[in-house]
Amino acid sequence: MELFYRISLHELVADILTLIDERELSSKNALERVFRKVSGRDREKARGLAHAYVFEIEKWRAKIDFIADSVLKGSEMEDLDAYLANLIRIGIFEMKFRGTPPALATDSIVRVVKEKYDLPRAKFVNALLRGAEGFDLEKALKKLREKDRLGYLSIKFSHPRWYVEYAIDLLGYENAVRLLLSNNRGQRYYVRVNPLKTDIDSLRDYLEEHGVRTARTPIEDVLKVLDYRTPVTRLEWYKKGYFVIQDLASAYVAHVLKPEPGERVLDLAAAPGSKTFHAAALMENRGEIVAVDYSLERLNKMKEKMKTLGVRNVRLVHADGMKFTDREKFDKIILDAPCSSSGTYRQFPEVKWRFDEGKIRKVVQVQKAMLRNAYRNLADDGEMTYSTCSIRLDENEENIVYALNRIGFELVNYPFSWGDKGFLEIGDRVFRAWTHRHDCNSFFIAKLGKG
């Protein structure tokens, strides 16, 4: 593989994984940042391979680290320098998951460690990977299962222990295991038509002509991609904004809100903009949407996407969604709140390792602050959709109960046309989607009013 500065694939992948760890970037953003510095004849080939490595290593990270920690005996991967730990993960992934001959996988990693660090650490990594080569994972998992069922499930399915315990408490053992299995299956793609440029039937015909087989979904303007010859992101209509890639449950939010042409709409956590632009299309570019986000970089990306999609009624505002206010109240509000993303593990496996109970408690406080601010900004007869891509009660139903009892919202009896009911006393009036049941992100939606 010919690449600029003769950087190896292992170094590229370790760079990306370390950016994800240290900067808490998405794998997509980390990949983009690293590949800005890469050129050469094999750049695109290397990019595709690096993406596959990063995605699979993040998906199976708990199992990879279990192997390494078992060989280390006394210390853990988390104690090591982040870049060194990621090189070790790459080596174990290659020999245990990808079928690379162990000697070749070990030699490639040791060579990088020797160049980046020193001989003692190269010897340490060599010994660790040699130990990993002979490690009997199935035997170790069987032994773990006998003494720690939660730990066993956490390693076998490569999920945080808290998530496994939470899913079992919430769904019961069998459904929790189905969810864990589903989170590790191949990613499902959905495309939403942009009605500002075409219609759903024309889009389906176009995709079929270009080797993309689709199926209808419970949402009228969304298609499920069944298989394809060419990735949809390479198609001309995607580049020209005739359609977007958007998860099925995510695309339901704007329909539940049902913004009308001419209304004033506020999106309090707008980036990356999927729900904002969906609302703009449903409003036929009439009225105004104020799209607020704390990230200027993400707002700038939204600005470029608006041009591609032909969206003209969105005003971008760089502000904090917990504090933003405007002179006039809004008819409708979208609050797709920042959350633990615990419903998106199939799509973004790196978020599995980002949250613990302490961080989630802080996120819940942000969600409540945004709910209070949404109430201040909503007109007296206005309506709001609250949504998250989290499976947790404290980010969903418990927040809605808080909004009803402590803020003054009313729960709108919206006739959800698909999905499952939720939990607690409001369960039959809110929406839940599950990866194992609906083949999309696990998701929550509630519609609130200010009567």
QUINOR-V820673 format. One line per field, one symbol per residue. psi: psi as a letter, one per 40 degrees, with the letter a starting at -180 (. if undefined). burial: I if it has 16 or more other C-alpha atoms within 10 Angstrom, else O. A space follows every 50 residues. Layout:
psi = ???
burial = ???
This chain:
psi = hhihefiiddddddddddddddefiiddddddddedehiidfdddddddd dddddddddfddddddddddddgdiideeihddddddddddddddddeeh hdddddddddddddddbidddddddddddddddehgddddddddddegdd ddddddegiiddddddddddeidddddddddddeiihhhihhiheedaid dddddddddfehhiiiiehdehihhdiidhhdeeiddddefdiihhiddd eddddddgiiheihihhegdieedddddddddefeiahhhhhiehddddd ddddddddefhefhhhhhiheeehiidiiidihhggihaefeefdddgdd edediaddddddddddddddddddddehidfiiihhiifieiddecdddd dddddddeiihhghgheaaiiaiaeedeeihhihdedefaihihhihiig .
burial = OOOOOOOIIIIIIIIIIIIIIOOIIIIOOIIOOOIOOIOOOOIOOIIOOI IOIIIIIIIIIIIIIIIIIIIIOOOOIOOOOIIIIIIIIIIIIIIIOOOO OIOOIIOIIIOIIOOOOOOOOIOOIIIIIIOIIOIOIOOOIOOIIOOOOI IIIIIIIIIIIOIIIIIIOOOOOOOIIOIIIIIIOOOIIIIIIIIIOOOI OOIIOOIOOOOIIIOOOOOOIIIIIOOOOOOIOOOOIIOOIIIIIIIIII IIIIIIIIIIIOOIIIIIIIIIIIIIIIIIIIIIIIIIIIIIIIIOOOIO OIOOIIOOIIIIIIOIIIIOIIOIIOOOIIIIIIIIIIIIIIIIIIIIII IIOOIOOOOIOOIIOIIIOIIIIIIIIIIOOIIIIIIIIIIIIIIIIIII IIIOOOIOIIIIOOOIOOIIOIIOOOOOIIIIIIIIOOIIIIIIIIIIII O
